[in-house]
Amino acid sequence: MKLIIKGGRLLDPASGRDETTDVYVQDGIICARFEPDKSTEIVDAAGKIVAPGFIDMHVHLREPGYEAKETIATGTAAAARGGYTGVACMPNTNPVADNRFIIEFICKRAAEEGRVNVYPIGAITRGSRGEELAEMGDMRDAGAVAFSDDGRPVSDAGLMRRAMQYCKMLDAPVISHCEDQTLAAGGVMHEGYNSTILGLKGIPASAEEVMVARDIILAAETGCPLHIAHISTAGSVALVREAKKQGYPVTAEATPQHFTLTDRAVTRYNTAAKVNPPLRGEKDVEALREGLADGTIDVIATDHAPHTFDEKNVEFDLAPFGLVGLETAVGLVWTELVHTGILTPLQAVAKLSQHPARILGVDRGTLTEGSAADITIIDPVFTQTVDPEQFVGKGKNTPFAGRTLQGLPVITIRSGLCIYAA
Ligand code: DOR
């Protein structure tokens, strides 16, 4: 089990390395230089980027319960094709992952059928109903890496504070879906000029921002690591920037859809662009890009949210929120952020590997000697037009169909074994 990846541009944010070199792998581990023998596999990576395996810390795998949308097998196959070696999966399954048995089930299914590493996230409250805390300690023991009611907010501030006190003890982050439901009430897209023109009920920026502010205050008070999921507004970016300046234990993620598209994508009632939080305005997209560049936003995550064709092929008001992201994310990062000079390749790699690994506390995200050989190889000039029919994930609900992307994953390696090659 020997592998040499030859002549690529190694980007390892943990050690700051950015150099053309060979990477040596033996028995699934990054190791020191060795002489190849007949059984050594050689991968030619000239002109390619060799990075620590990417981790998407915000994915909906839908199993158990919603297997028509996605399964652990199909979702992790989509992840491998998208250049990911690991995903953290959200608990809004059916039943909700709010107890140790569901966490154990996910780990078992992932071991049997998962193409990539799967890190389960447990629910904060029972059934994610926001009424009483779930058995977080039990879930932590069973392998939950973080806690979230993603898809829904924890509206009760007292309950969120208690959850943070427990999570601090459990040394696990709370991942917050920030949405004040009294402000968002019934909205289906960003509140602004376009919602008025389309006659659709809007979700104001304040619906997110008041809860970002609340949760930052609670994180400061409790000392619990808080990770803000899918940050979407300029105001939220400013709040997180200030929280970091104050030294509070706060991190944040942005999705490719939120740093690429505005609410104009909803024109013609395109349900593929219906997502929560909604696609926002130009100034918000600008602020997200600034937040990514200056380090306010630590992570790029997809919020991969597959739905069936029939569920999305309805009136805008009735369609579920969500779009798929695993198979387009890296191409969007390179096209929108790296080739435009907003992020250096090393910064982009850090937000896709080192930072999510650190936040989740998983032993990944670096290619230093002795680490697991989870590796993503990117061809920065490879160009392809997004065709949802080519997706290996079940969901085809993307607003990026027909968009040409440059800079794509071409080989994904997990524990020294190739799990995807273009
Ligand atoms: O658009 C979304 N879809 N946002 C969420 O927070 C949940 C997700 C889903 O589960 O479909």
Residues whose N, C-alpha, C, O or C-beta is under 5 A from the ligand:
A	BS01	DOR	H60 D150 G151 K274 V275 N276 P277 A305 F321 G322 L323
